[in-house]
Amino acid sequence: MGGLVVVGVDGSASSLAAAEVAAGEARRRDAALRVVHAFMWPALHVPLGPSSWGPPEGGLRNMTERLVAEAVERARAVAPEVEVTGGVVTGEPLTVLEEQSRAAELVVVGSRGMGGFVGLLVGSTAVHLAAHGRCPVLVVREHPEATGPIVVGVDGSAAGDKAVDFAFAEAALHGARLDALHAWTPWNAPMAPPQDASMPYANEPGALAEGEERLLAETLAGRRERYPNVSVTQRVVRGATREALIEASRAARLLVVGARGRGGFAGLLLGSVSQAVLHHAHCPVAVVRGEDEHR
C-alpha cells in the first residue's frame, strides 16, 4: 500500500457520500485513505470548547471530531481492508485541501457542503479545488450511481491528455466500459488545409467530420494498447461539448474531463466546459489538470 486518497468532509450528506466513494477508490488503488476536515474557527478566535452552561460533549471542537469520526466509520464500512485515518486541520477548506492534494493521487469532495446555498448544484470549494488541486479531483453528489460506463470528454488538446489517461486507468480499476466522446462544431474544429488554393477557407464536404473522427482515433490508439482489457466505445458528435457531455452523464457512473480544453483561454485554470459539467452533470465528475497547468 503506497498511494493516498484524500477526502474532505464537513458533515453534509454529500461529503459523507464522498467518504464512501473515496473508500472504494482507495480499495481499488490499494491506497490509504485520509479523511480531512478543515477547521476555520480557531483563526476567528471563537470559543472551541463546551460552554459552561452546556453538556461536556458540546463545543465546536467536539462537533468537528464527531463528524470526522462518522465519516471514518462510513469509509471503513465500505472498505474495511483500507487503512483509514481522520484528522482536523486548522485552515480554510480550499487551502487545506489544496495542500493535502500535493501528496495524494486523488482528492474526493462532495458537490455541496454545509455552507452551500440552497439551489446551487455544486459548491465553491469543489469548483475552486478542481481548478487549483495538485492531483485529479473527484466531485460526488449524494447518491452516485455504481453502474454504467465511464465517460471521458476528448478534445485532442495536450492539456486533455491527462484526463484521457485517468479515464482509462479508472475504467480498468472499475472493470467498466469506457465511452470516449468527442464533440465538435465548425467553429471549434481545427481547419484542414484547403484542397483548392484559390479558396483558402474551403474544404471538401465531410472533411471536418473526418478530421474529428481521426483526432479521436489517434488520441485513443496508444492507450488501447496499454489497457487491452478496457472495452472502449468511440463517439463523435457534432454539437456543443458541454451539452453532449451532460447528456452522456445521465447513464454514466463517472464523467472525466480536463480542466481546460482546446478552446480555453490562456491563464484560466478551469474552462467553461469543466465548470458546466461540475454544475449540471448527473453523475460524479473527475476534473484532471494537465502537466502545464500545475506550474
C-alpha positions as CSV (number, residue, x, y, z in Angstrom):
1,M,0.0,0.0,0.0
2,G,1.8,3.1,-1.2
3,G,-0.7,5.6,-2.6
4,L,-3.0,8.0,-0.8
5,V,-6.6,9.1,-1.4
6,V,-7.9,12.2,0.5
7,V,-11.5,13.1,1.1
8,G,-12.7,16.4,2.5
9,V,-15.7,16.2,4.8
10,D,-17.9,18.7,6.6
11,G,-20.8,16.6,7.9
12,S,-23.0,17.2,4.9
13,A,-24.8,14.4,3.1
14,S,-22.7,14.8,0.0
15,S,-19.5,14.8,2.0
16,L,-20.5,11.5,3.7
17,A,-21.3,10.1,0.2
18,A,-17.8,11.3,-0.8
19,A,-16.2,9.4,2.1
20,E,-17.9,6.2,0.9
21,V,-16.8,6.8,-2.7
22,A,-13.3,7.7,-1.6
23,A,-13.1,4.4,0.3
24,G,-13.9,2.4,-2.8
25,E,-11.3,4.4,-4.8
26,A,-8.7,3.7,-2.2
27,R,-9.5,0.0,-2.1
28,R,-9.2,-0.3,-5.9
29,R,-5.8,1.5,-5.8
30,D,-4.5,-0.4,-2.8
31,A,-4.1,3.0,-1.2
32,A,-4.6,4.5,2.2
33,L,-7.5,6.9,2.9
34,R,-7.2,10.2,4.8
35,V,-10.4,11.9,6.0
36,V,-9.8,15.6,6.5
37,H,-12.0,18.4,7.9
38,A,-10.8,22.0,7.5
39,F,-11.5,23.8,10.8
40,M,-11.6,27.5,10.3
41,W,-12.9,28.6,13.8
42,P,-9.6,28.8,15.6
43,A,-8.5,31.5,13.2
44,L,-11.6,33.5,14.1
45,H,-10.7,33.4,17.8
46,V,-14.1,32.0,18.9
47,P,-14.5,29.6,21.8
48,L,-13.9,26.0,20.8
49,G,-14.7,24.0,23.9
50,P,-18.0,23.2,25.5
51,S,-20.0,26.0,27.1
52,S,-20.0,26.2,30.9
53,W,-23.8,26.0,30.6
54,G,-23.9,23.1,28.2
55,P,-23.0,19.4,28.2
56,P,-19.3,18.4,28.3
57,E,-19.5,16.9,24.9
58,G,-20.6,20.2,23.3
59,G,-18.5,22.8,21.6
60,L,-17.1,23.3,18.1
61,R,-14.0,21.1,18.6
62,N,-16.0,18.1,19.8
63,M,-18.5,18.6,17.0
64,T,-15.8,18.5,14.3
65,E,-14.2,15.4,15.8
66,R,-17.6,13.7,15.8
67,L,-18.2,14.5,12.1
68,V,-14.8,13.2,11.2
69,A,-15.3,10.0,13.2
70,E,-18.7,9.5,11.4
71,A,-17.0,9.8,8.0
72,V,-14.2,7.5,9.0
73,E,-16.8,4.9,10.2
74,R,-18.7,5.2,6.9
75,A,-15.5,4.7,4.9
76,R,-14.4,1.7,6.9
77,A,-17.9,0.1,6.5
78,V,-17.4,0.3,2.7
79,A,-13.8,-0.8,2.6
80,P,-12.7,-2.5,5.9
81,E,-9.4,-3.6,4.4
82,V,-8.3,0.0,3.7
83,E,-6.2,1.9,6.2
84,V,-8.4,4.9,7.1
85,T,-7.2,7.8,9.2
86,G,-9.0,11.0,10.1
87,G,-7.9,14.5,11.2
88,V,-9.0,18.0,11.8
89,V,-6.7,20.6,10.1
90,T,-6.9,24.3,11.0
91,G,-7.4,26.4,8.0
92,E,-9.8,27.5,5.2
93,P,-11.1,24.4,3.2
94,L,-9.6,25.3,-0.2
95,T,-6.2,26.0,1.3
96,V,-6.2,22.8,3.4
97,L,-7.4,20.5,0.6
98,E,-5.1,22.0,-2.0
99,E,-2.2,21.4,0.4
100,Q,-3.4,17.8,1.0
101,S,-3.6,17.2,-2.7
102,R,0.1,17.6,-3.1
103,A,0.7,14.2,-1.6
104,A,-2.4,12.5,-2.9
105,E,-3.2,10.7,-6.1
106,L,-6.9,11.6,-5.8
107,V,-8.9,14.1,-3.8
108,V,-12.6,13.5,-3.3
109,V,-15.2,16.1,-2.2
110,G,-18.9,16.4,-2.0
111,S,-20.7,18.5,-4.5
112,R,-22.2,20.9,-1.9
113,G,-21.1,21.4,1.7
114,M,-22.9,22.6,4.9
115,G,-22.3,26.2,3.9
116,G,-23.8,25.8,0.4
117,F,-26.7,28.0,-0.8
118,V,-29.9,26.2,-1.5
119,G,-30.3,25.8,-5.2
120,L,-26.7,25.6,-6.1
121,L,-25.7,22.2,-7.6
122,V,-22.1,22.4,-6.7
123,G,-20.3,24.4,-4.0
124,S,-17.5,26.9,-4.3
125,T,-15.0,24.6,-2.6
126,A,-15.5,21.9,-5.2
127,V,-15.2,24.3,-8.1
128,H,-12.1,26.0,-6.7
129,L,-10.4,22.8,-5.8
130,A,-11.0,21.4,-9.3
131,A,-9.1,24.5,-10.6
132,H,-6.3,24.5,-8.0
133,G,-5.8,20.9,-6.9
134,R,-2.5,19.3,-7.5
135,C,-4.0,15.9,-8.4
136,P,-7.3,14.8,-10.0
137,V,-10.3,15.9,-8.1
138,L,-13.5,13.8,-7.9
139,V,-16.7,15.6,-7.1
140,V,-19.5,13.4,-5.7
141,R,-23.2,14.0,-5.4
142,E,-25.4,12.5,-2.6
143,H,-26.4,9.3,-4.5
144,P,-23.7,8.3,-7.1
145,E,-24.6,5.5,-9.5
146,A,-22.4,2.4,-9.2
147,T,-23.2,1.2,-12.7
148,G,-22.9,2.4,-16.3
149,P,-19.8,3.4,-18.3
150,I,-17.1,5.9,-17.5
151,V,-17.4,8.8,-20.0
152,V,-14.4,10.9,-20.9
153,G,-14.5,14.1,-22.9
154,V,-11.8,14.0,-25.6
155,D,-10.8,17.2,-27.3
156,G,-7.3,16.4,-28.7
157,S,-5.5,19.0,-26.6
158,A,-2.3,18.4,-24.8
159,A,-3.9,19.6,-21.6
160,G,-6.6,17.0,-22.1
161,D,-4.2,14.0,-22.4
162,K,-4.0,13.5,-18.6
163,A,-7.8,13.3,-18.4
164,V,-7.8,10.5,-21.0
165,D,-5.1,8.7,-19.2
166,F,-7.0,9.0,-15.9
167,A,-10.2,7.8,-17.6
168,F,-8.5,4.6,-19.0
169,A,-7.0,3.9,-15.6
170,E,-10.4,4.4,-13.8
171,A,-12.1,2.1,-16.3
172,A,-9.5,-0.6,-15.7
173,L,-9.9,-0.2,-11.9
174,H,-13.7,-0.3,-12.0
175,G,-13.9,-3.0,-14.7
176,A,-16.2,-0.6,-16.6
177,R,-16.7,0.2,-20.2
178,L,-15.1,3.5,-21.4
179,D,-17.1,5.8,-23.6
180,A,-14.8,8.3,-25.3
181,L,-16.8,11.2,-26.5
182,H,-15.6,14.0,-28.8
183,A,-18.0,16.8,-29.7
184,W,-17.2,19.4,-32.3
185,T,-18.7,22.2,-34.3
186,P,-17.3,24.0,-37.4
187,W,-16.4,26.8,-35.0
188,N,-14.1,24.8,-32.8
189,A,-12.7,22.2,-35.3
190,P,-9.2,22.9,-36.5
191,M,-9.3,23.9,-40.2
192,A,-7.6,21.4,-42.5
193,P,-5.5,22.8,-45.4
194,P,-7.9,23.5,-48.3
195,Q,-7.9,21.4,-51.4
196,D,-8.4,24.4,-53.6
197,A,-5.7,27.0,-53.1
198,S,-7.9,29.6,-54.8
199,M,-10.5,29.2,-52.0
200,P,-8.4,29.4,-48.8
201,Y,-11.3,28.8,-46.4
202,A,-12.9,26.0,-48.4
203,N,-12.8,22.3,-47.6
204,E,-14.2,19.2,-49.2
205,P,-17.7,18.2,-47.9
206,G,-17.2,16.0,-44.8
207,A,-13.5,16.9,-44.4
208,L,-14.1,18.4,-41.0
209,A,-16.0,15.4,-39.7
210,E,-13.4,13.0,-41.0
211,G,-10.7,15.0,-39.3
212,E,-12.5,14.9,-35.9
213,E,-13.0,11.1,-36.3
214,R,-9.3,10.8,-36.9
215,L,-8.4,13.0,-34.0
216,L,-10.4,10.8,-31.6
217,A,-9.0,7.6,-33.0
218,E,-5.4,8.8,-32.8
219,T,-5.9,10.0,-29.2
220,L,-7.1,6.6,-28.1
221,A,-4.8,4.4,-30.2
222,G,-1.8,4.1,-27.8
223,R,-4.0,3.9,-24.7
224,R,-6.0,1.0,-26.1
225,E,-2.7,-1.0,-26.3
226,R,-1.8,-0.1,-22.7
227,Y,-5.3,-1.2,-21.5
228,P,-6.2,-4.1,-23.7
229,N,-8.9,-5.3,-21.2
230,V,-10.8,-2.0,-21.3
231,S,-13.7,-2.0,-23.7
232,V,-13.9,1.4,-25.5
233,T,-16.7,3.0,-27.4
234,Q,-15.8,5.9,-29.6
235,R,-18.4,8.6,-30.2
236,V,-18.0,11.7,-32.4
237,V,-20.9,14.2,-32.0
238,R,-21.5,17.3,-34.0
239,G,-22.7,19.7,-31.4
240,A,-21.8,21.7,-28.3
241,T,-19.3,19.9,-26.0
242,R,-21.0,20.8,-22.7
243,E,-24.5,19.7,-23.7
244,A,-23.1,16.4,-25.2
245,L,-21.2,15.6,-22.0
246,I,-24.1,16.4,-19.7
247,E,-26.4,14.3,-21.7
248,A,-23.9,11.4,-21.7
249,S,-23.6,11.7,-17.9
250,R,-27.2,10.6,-17.4
251,A,-26.3,6.9,-17.9
252,A,-22.7,7.1,-16.6
253,R,-21.1,6.2,-13.3
254,L,-18.4,8.8,-13.8
255,L,-17.6,11.7,-16.2
256,V,-14.0,12.7,-16.7
257,V,-12.9,16.0,-18.2
258,G,-9.8,18.0,-18.4
259,A,-9.6,21.3,-16.5
260,R,-9.1,23.3,-19.7
261,G,-9.8,22.3,-23.3
262,R,-8.7,23.1,-26.8
263,G,-10.6,26.3,-26.8
264,G,-9.6,27.5,-23.4
265,F,-8.2,31.0,-22.8
266,A,-4.6,31.1,-21.6
267,G,-4.5,31.8,-17.9
268,L,-7.8,30.3,-16.9
269,L,-7.4,27.4,-14.5
270,L,-10.8,25.9,-15.2
271,G,-12.5,26.1,-18.5
272,S,-16.2,26.7,-19.2
273,V,-16.9,23.1,-20.1
274,S,-15.4,21.8,-16.9
275,Q,-17.4,24.3,-14.9
276,A,-20.6,23.4,-16.8
277,V,-20.4,19.7,-16.1
278,L,-19.5,20.3,-12.5
279,H,-22.7,22.1,-12.1
280,H,-25.0,20.1,-14.3
281,A,-23.7,16.5,-14.8
282,H,-25.9,13.7,-13.5
283,C,-23.1,11.6,-12.1
284,P,-19.8,12.2,-10.2
285,V,-17.3,14.3,-12.2
286,A,-13.5,14.0,-12.1
287,V,-11.5,17.0,-13.2
288,V,-7.9,16.4,-14.3
289,R,-5.4,19.1,-14.9
290,G,-2.6,18.8,-17.5
291,E,1.1,18.9,-16.6
292,D,1.5,22.5,-17.8
293,E,-1.4,23.7,-15.6
294,H,0.4,22.7,-12.3
295,R,3.2,25.2,-12.9
